[in-house]
Amino acid sequence: MSIQILQYEFLGPIKLSEWGPPMEEVAYILFAKNKDVFNIIYVGESGKTEASDFFTKNEQYKCWLSNAGGENNLYLSIYPMWGSSQSARKQLVRKIVDRYKPVCNQVSEDSENIPTSTAQTIEPEPEPEEVKDNSNKNLDDLLDELKKKTEK
């Protein structure tokens, strides 16, 4: 079985609990299965690994579980990239993240330097200026006053 993401043919998805090492260089996608629909919740990459706890030790593992509703609904697809560099794998990860915006790639910074929040710096509003009664001034006087303020 395979699934096409962008123009890439990923193997799987299989239940994450069925995965076992070894794993070659890959880009991988974690899905939350809801009925017959697979929703992308995380995209990552890896070099060769023999670690059987590779996925469960990931700092986003709890995010995966909470978004999938448990391990039974957590699925994995891989895109083999034999002999690839880490930068090539990260480039593919970024493409997929940019297109699908997986929830668990957005929640905390990881090694791919993917933007993870929409935090904004909010400048404090300036104090309101004292309002003067200008009803007796003509337009020319007001314009002169404005010019003087902007020249400072």
Secondary structure, 3 states (H helix, E strand, C coil): CEEEECCEEEEEEEEHHHCCCCECCEEEEEEEEECCEEEEEEEEEECCECCCCCCCCCCCHHHHHHHHCCHHHEEEEEEECCCCCHHHHHHHHHHHHHHHCCHHHHCCCCCCCCCCCCCCCCCCCCCCCCCCCCCCCCHHHHHHHHHHHHHC
